[in-house]
Amino acid sequence: MRLDKFLKVTRVVKRRTIANELCDLGRVEVNGDVKKALYTVKIGDKILIKYFNRVFNVDVISMPPESVKKEDIEKYIKIIEIKE
């Protein structure tokens, strides 16, 4: 699954276009490297997102289907750290 779609499906970012813009601006890192929106997310990836004045560290636990219920998000990602 593409990085921008993964961020949208897991509700880390509200809209896919915003996720795409964050990737284009270099504000999304996967395993320490800046990645574009077309990067394919894998299980075990560590994603760092700089979004406004906050920093999110997200661990990929498993790959989600095309849509995820809000209460099921914890099965797919784990937010490790949130800094403001």
C-alpha positions as CSV (number, residue, x, y, z in Angstrom):
1,M,0.0,0.0,0.0
2,R,1.3,3.5,-0.9
3,L,2.5,5.6,2.0
4,D,0.0,8.4,1.4
5,K,-2.9,5.9,1.3
6,F,-1.6,4.1,4.4
7,L,-1.6,7.3,6.4
8,K,-5.1,8.1,5.3
9,V,-6.6,4.6,5.9
10,T,-5.1,4.4,9.4
11,R,-6.3,7.9,10.1
12,V,-3.0,9.3,11.0
13,V,-3.8,12.1,8.5
14,K,-7.3,13.1,7.7
15,R,-7.0,13.3,3.9
16,R,-4.9,11.6,1.3
17,T,-4.0,14.9,-0.4
18,I,-2.6,16.2,2.9
19,A,-0.6,13.0,3.3
20,N,0.7,13.5,-0.2
21,E,1.7,17.1,0.4
22,L,3.5,16.1,3.6
23,C,5.5,13.5,1.6
24,D,6.3,16.1,-1.1
25,L,7.6,18.6,1.5
26,G,9.9,15.9,3.0
27,R,8.0,15.8,6.3
28,V,7.5,12.0,6.3
29,E,10.4,9.7,7.1
30,V,10.4,5.9,7.0
31,N,13.1,4.1,8.9
32,G,15.1,7.3,9.0
33,D,14.9,8.2,5.2
34,V,12.6,10.8,3.7
35,K,10.2,9.0,1.4
36,K,7.8,10.1,-1.3
37,A,4.1,9.2,-1.4
38,L,4.6,6.3,-3.7
39,Y,6.7,4.4,-1.2
40,T,5.3,0.9,-0.4
41,V,4.7,0.5,3.3
42,K,5.9,-2.8,4.9
43,I,5.2,-4.4,8.2
44,G,7.8,-3.3,10.7
45,D,8.4,0.1,9.2
46,K,8.8,3.1,11.5
47,I,7.2,6.2,10.2
48,L,8.1,9.7,11.5
49,I,5.6,12.5,10.6
50,K,6.2,16.2,11.1
51,Y,2.7,17.7,11.0
52,F,2.4,21.4,12.0
53,N,4.1,21.7,15.4
54,R,3.7,18.0,16.3
55,V,5.9,15.0,15.6
56,F,4.3,11.5,15.4
57,N,6.3,8.2,15.5
58,V,4.2,5.4,14.1
59,D,5.0,1.6,14.1
60,V,3.4,-0.5,11.4
61,I,2.1,-3.7,13.0
62,S,0.2,-5.1,10.0
63,M,-1.2,-4.0,6.7
64,P,-4.8,-2.7,6.8
65,P,-7.5,-3.5,4.3
66,E,-9.0,-0.7,2.1
67,S,-11.0,0.8,5.0
68,V,-10.6,0.5,8.7
69,K,-13.1,1.2,11.5
70,K,-11.9,3.7,14.1
71,E,-11.8,1.1,16.9
72,D,-9.7,-1.3,14.8
73,I,-6.8,1.0,14.1
74,E,-4.7,-0.3,17.0
75,K,-4.5,-3.7,15.1
76,Y,-2.5,-2.0,12.3
77,I,-0.4,0.8,13.9
78,K,1.1,1.8,17.2
79,I,1.8,5.5,17.9
80,I,5.0,5.4,19.8
81,E,5.5,9.1,20.6
82,I,3.7,12.3,20.2
83,K,5.7,15.6,20.7
84,E,4.2,19.0,20.6
